[in-house]
């Protein structure tokens, strides 16, 4: 099925919820005018639908292959990636001085969504390069920036993130890869890294690995990890790729989904040592890598939204085309299954969750831009706190719901959904990695509790809950029954979230296991309530625009109906989550290990 970018919803969210006009007014964001943004989105939609999307199914059926250390990507990927770089899409949010477009993160976010909807496997290569750019922009020397950034942004070179080792998954304190100083400013690296996305491929002239490793005198644990640049080809004095470095791909993984994306096992130093250079200071590698990880975590959250959108589009088209049974209210003959109430329920569930997650992510991206560019220091601090609280929710909630949405998409297809030829199964398989990589949902939830909620005693979380309550009150005061209904459910959700924040902040010291037993439910609950908040705001905006007679009345009516569905079918889950978190901890830990 062809991919059609949901430009109308993207533009609505950008303008009415994320505040594109406010972002455009910020210093350094003057180029993000409505006309420019519309043009960027329309051209990106065309590129993604015409160039990248047609490679999605072939990539699943003829994935990347490995032979003698070399990886050959799916036919067409190399040419599409060249076109992607030449068109400037890698540089949408990156500095003009290195060849980027210098646009805000808010503008890059829908571009990110469209690319991932078009072809998740393909989009993973630019995602990792974005992370490498972020890390070097923050911690790289001017010389490193000059050497690498323009090549990354042009698409000539790509970047990777090398954390995981066979014995060191989420626990990076167990990293063993070692880096031996050579006395000339370089290091020789020895070790094995696994799960390296696009760690080897044929789409760029150089692959630059950012690698966590330990120097000989490093302290134990995470405090002794440093970050190194290790290119596949060493860089000559004139900036061109030179001799082959001692880093080699010894295999790629065979996976449930994202099959076209090569997931490499990389071996460093089997032939004398892989030459690397230090990024920043020794023993601060994890700090720098978190820059990449935070960028990647937001991007993976966008992947969840992207796959959900694509699965929804596929399900709607099938439901319109599949003729089966009569209408329950009576019909002369069989009708398309979209007439059946339960199919409508499934489609509305897919649509509502996807739109809520999109709105929450775009608003989070806008907060990032405000934190970076706003002239008022207090506003910057407030928006930074908001952004940091939201990132694990955008990553964790959006990816978890993508699995549910893709699964529902298979269900809409019935038995045909279980057949690979329809395409529904690919979205389900591809989605399943999203709650796992770049930090599992549990790791995001631990971050939400440990770093984002209890560090300030829940103050920032309560500030956000207060904003939700304000929107609920505005909805309740409206004359329209739809808005009032949304307001009632949103108020109940805000009450439940507030109770959970108080429970988490109040019990973290006295019963830490009880608090963390509810960590993932807390994350999901926060996503539901905050997604419901954005849908409430969307309903208010749609009602206002309806009254003003602006734009597409059908679109606004559909937005209000979708927001009400979310409020009545998704938001009530938050009350159940409150019970699970506040009252259910003891049953989580009730059995001894030998009873399982």
C-alpha positions, -999 to +999 in steps of 0.1 A: +000+000+000+012+035-008+022+058+020+003+092+022+018+116+047-009+130+070+001+166+062-031+182+073-029+167+108+008+175+110+002+211+101-027+214+125-005+201+154+024+223+144+003+255+143-024+250+169-007+228+196+031+231+192+031+269+186+051+271+153+045+309+152+062+312+187+091+290+176+095+311+144+098+342+165+127+328+185+163+340+178+179+317+153+145+303+141+135+331+118+136+309+087+109+286+100+081+307+085+047+290+078+054+292+040+088+276+044+076+249+067+047+240+045+071+238+015+096+216+034+069+192+046+053+189+012+086+182-005+096+157+022+062+140+018+068+137-019+104+123-014+093+098+012+063+085-007+079+084-041+115+074-034+117+057+001+083+040+006+085+018-025+116+002-010+099-008+023+084-042+012+114-052-010+137-045+021+116-069+042+116-096+016+152-092+003+170-078+034+206-067+037+232-095+034+267-102+048+295-119+030+333-119+038+329-089+061+309-068+036+273-059+038+252-053+007+220-034+014+186-040-003+186-031-040+177+006-043+188+016-008+221+030-019+206+052-046+178+064-023+203+073+004+224+093-020+193+112-031+184+117+006+218+133+013+219+154-018+184+168-012+196+180+023+173+159+044+200+148+068+206+184+077+172+198+084+179+206+120+216+209+119+238+241+116+240+260+084+278+264+089+282+226+083+258+224+054+226+220+073+193+239+069+193+251+105+156+246+111+141+240+145+136+205+159+098+211+156+102+213+118+125+183+117+101+162+137+074+157+110+102+150+085+115+123+108+080+109+111+074+107+074+108+090+067+101+064+093+065+058+081+078+054+046+105+029+055+116+022+091+147+001+081+160+028+058+153+056+083+175+039+109+207+050+091+200+087+093+188+084+129+221+071+141+240+097+121+218+124+138+229+111+171+266+112+161+261+148+149+245+158+183+274+142+202+301+160+182+283+193+183+283+191+221+316+174+230+337+173+199+367+196+193+366+222+165+389+199+145+366+169+149+336+190+140+353+203+108+364+168+099+331+150+104+300+172+106+298+184+070+304+148+057+276+135+080+252+162+070+259+157+033+253+120+036+288+111+024+296+095+057+273+079+083+276+075+121+270+046+145+266+042+183+286+014+199+275+007+234+264-029+237+287-059+242+279-096+246+281-094+284+270-057+287+235-050+275+217-023+295+244-025+323+271-004+307+292-007+338+302-041+324+318-026+292+352-043+285+363-028+252+397-012+260+414+018+246+452+020+249+468+055+245+496+056+218+513+088+230+504+108+198+468+116+208+454+085+193+443+052+210+441+016+199+408-001+206+402-038+212+369-055+218+335-066+205+304-046+200+270-060+191+236-047+179+253-019+159+227-005+136+242+001+101+276-008+115+286-020+081+269-011+048+275+000+012+256+033+012+283+058+022+320+062+016+329+061+053+312+048+085+322+066+117+318+046+149+313+063+182+326+037+207+325+034+245+357+019+259+380+020+289+415+034+292+440+013+312+438+035+343+401+041+342+381+037+374+356+008+376+320+010+366+303+037+345+327+063+358+355+048+338+340+048+304+353+071+276+340+078+241+361+075+210+357+082+173+367+051+153+362+055+115+360+025+092+385+043+070+411+066+087+408+102+076+437+117+055+451+151+062+430+165+033+398+151+049+394+122+024+390+085+035+423+068+037+436+034+050+412+008+063+410+008+100+411-023+122+373-026+127+355-053+109+319-067+107+320-104+115+283-110+111+249-094+110+218-105+129+188-123+115+158-105+130+120-106+135+116-072+118+135-042+104+152-068+082+167-044+057+186-025+084+219-044+090+225-050+127+262-057+129+286-075+152+318-054+151+353-066+161+378-040+170+416-047+171+420-082+157+449-070+136+469-048+159+443-023+171+416+000+157+428+036+157+405+060+175+405+095+189+390+107+222+358+128+223+360+153+251+377+141+283+385+106+295+360+089+317+331+112+306+320+089+277+287+079+292+278+116+297+285+123+260+268+091+248+237+101+266+235+131+242+233+106+214+209+084+233+185+112+242+184+123+206+179+087+195+152+080+222+130+109+210+136+097+174+126+061+184+094+075+199+087+091+165+093+057+149+065+043+171+042+071+158+054+065+123+047+027+123+013+033+140+003+058+113+014+034+085-005+005+101-036+027+105-035+037+068-032+001+057-061-010+080-084+018+068-078+010+032-084-027+038-116-020+057-129+001+029-121-025+003-130-058+021-167-066+014-181-091+039-215-096+056-244-073+058-248-040+077-262-047+112-289-021+105-299-039+074-286-038+038-296-054+005-262-071+002-227-074+017-209-042+026-173-032+033-163-042+068-158-005+077-195-004+082-193-028+112-192-012+147-162-033+160-141-025+129-149+012+135-139+008+172-106-007+162-099+020+135-108+047+160-085+033+186-056+032+161-063+067+149-069+083+183-037+068+199-016+078+169-029+114+168-024+118+205+011+105+204+020+127+175+006+158+193+026+150+224+058+144+205+055+176+185+048+197+216+078+181+232+100+190+202+087+226+205+098+226+242+133+216+231+135+246+207+122+270+234+148+256+259+175+262+233+165+296+219+142+315+242+158+348+254+144+344+290+165+321+311+136+311+333+116+300+303+145+281+290+148+262+323+111+255+325+110+242+289+141+221+294+125+205+325+093+198+305+113+183+276+134+160+299+102+148+316+086+140+282+114+122+264+110+088+282+073+091+278+075+099+241+099+070+237+082+045+260+045+052+255+047+058+217+066+026+210+044+005+233+012+018+216+028+012+182+029-025+189-008-024+200-018-004+170+000-026+146-015-057+162-049-041+159-041-035+122-035-072+117-068-079+135-087-056+111-074-077+083-086-109+099-070-140+085-055-120+057-035-100+083-016-131+092-006-135+055+026-117+047+014-106+012-011-080+026+017-061+044+000-057+078+023-083+094+055-063+085+044-033+106+037-056+135+071-073+132+089-040+127+072-023+156+082-050+181+118-037+184+108-002+192+100-007+229+133-026+232+162-007+216+176+026+228+166+016+263+137-007+270+104+006+283+115-004+318+146+017+314+126+047+302+102+042+332+131+040+356+144+072+341+110+088+345+109+079+381+145+083+392+157+113+372+125+130+361+101+127+390+117+121+424+148+143+419+128+174+426+102+157+448+077+156+420+075+194+415+080+195+378+055+166+373+029+185+394+035+216+373+026+196+342-005+181+359-016+216+367-015+225+330-036+194+323-061+205+349-063+239+334-072+224+300-098+201+316-114+232+332-115+250+299-132+221+283-157+217+311-166+254+307-173+251+270-209+250+257-204+220+234-213+186+248-183+170+231-159+193+248-175+189+282-173+151+278-136+153+270-131+176+300-147+153+325-125+124+315-094+145+313-100+159+348-103+123+361-070+114+344-052+144+358-065+134+393-052+099+389-018+111+376-014+135+405-021+107+429+005+086+413+031+114+413+025+119+450+028+082+457+061+079+437+076+109+454+064+100+488+074+064+489+107+063+470+128+062+502+106+040+523+097+013+498+117+017+466+108-017+451+071-010+455+076+023+436+095+007+408+071-022+406+047+004+391+073+022+369+061+010+335+024+014+344+033+050+355+050+057+322+020+044+302-004+062+324+015+095+320+015+090+282-023+084+282-031+114+304-007+137+286-018+124+252-054+130+263-043+166+273-031+173+238-062+158+223-083+180+246-063+210+234-068+199+198-106+197+203-106+232+217-086+245+188-108+226+163-140+240+178-126+276+177-116+273+141-150+258+133-167+287+148-145+311+129-153+294+096-116+288+088-103+258+070-117+223+065-148+218+086-148+181+081-113+179+094-122+198+126-153+177+131-132+145+128-106+159+152-132+166+179-148+132+174-114+115+176-105+135+207-138+124+224-131+088+215-096+090+231-112+106+262-139+079+265-120+048+254-083+054+262-082+080+291-102+059+315-073+034+316-055+060+337-078+054+366-071+016+365-033+023+363-036+044+395-050+013+413-023-009+398+005+015+409-007+026+443-023-006+455-008-034+435+029-034+444+028-062+469+014-087+445+042-080+420+067-092+446+045-119+462+061-150+448+095-164+458+119-170+428+114-208+431+076-204+428+079-191+392 
